[in-house]
Amino acid sequence: MASNNFIDYVKINCRSGKGGAGSGHFFRAKGLPNGGPDGGDGGRGGHIILEGNSQLWTLLHLQYQKHLIAKAGENGGENLRTGAQGDDIIIQVPLGTIARDAETGEKKLEITEHGQRLILTPGGRGGLGNDHFKSSTNQAPTYFQPGEPGVDEYVILELKLLADVGLVGFPNAGKSTLLSVVSAAKPKIADYAFTTLVPNLGVVAYRDYKSFVMADIPGIIEGAAEGRGLGTRFLRHIERNSILLFMISVDSNDIAAEYQVLLSELEQFNPELLTKKRLLAITKADLIDDELEAEIRETLPTDLPTIFISSLANKNIMQLKDMIWQALHAKE
């Protein structure tokens, strides 16, 4: 998929609807020229609402939708008639979408579930009609409330992909190949750096019809946290993964050192990433024998669950799934 089809950041002007004014009407009928107040309330202005949709994985559909303008509520009428509410605008977004105030950066809301609806920009309340203000001392109130104004603000929508497992590694570590083998995802695969220019999601089938979601994040290079290579643009997607699966090729000159560099880049970007569960997969393991595998293991941290795999040779792929599933469901 072309990189311009993956959009994970948009800025939108949101204008919710103004509330309708209450009515100052008095009841009039033949034989009753001086009836009491019967002004109805104004209708609420339209909200702007975000709704989670698990079938979406990009904000592409909002890239050119720079303004969202909800309708105003209608004014109240006679005979206690309430004005109609302004139509809400409902925008579907991928799971993992965060809305922020564009000026302050403050988080407004977060969409994490399919069908979840949250009000992004509330419509103005409708004003009360004059019927609400009658009393024993004021039988004929002329006062009624205007509707409250809507909200006019700029909002940033930012997507952080929701996945159970995030693949972390340098370019050509075999992340895309693994995702293509264990899921129906079809990431671009080639023998050069930065094959993956956009995150890819895949649903991995597991035993007894279970499944989990895996995300292939574009390759990290040393200095990514400082903006080199693809920079920090995609590092934020790793923040939402439950488990980080580090992937390093047996072609590496120093697997242990490469692992430490990856950890350092994540720590510089967000130290909280180091609190996530970590697994290590050594890829292209069909190229080495058992003796070399044992030598490599001796150089790695003893508390880091490690497995040697080959996506092309299907070596230990089921065992890797078992390791991931156990880590996902292990009690803290």
Summary of the structure (lengths in Angstrom):
residues: 332
radius of gyration: 28.5
end to end distance: 37.6
largest distance: 106.7
contacts: 1133
relative contact order: 0.13
helix: 22%
strand: 26%
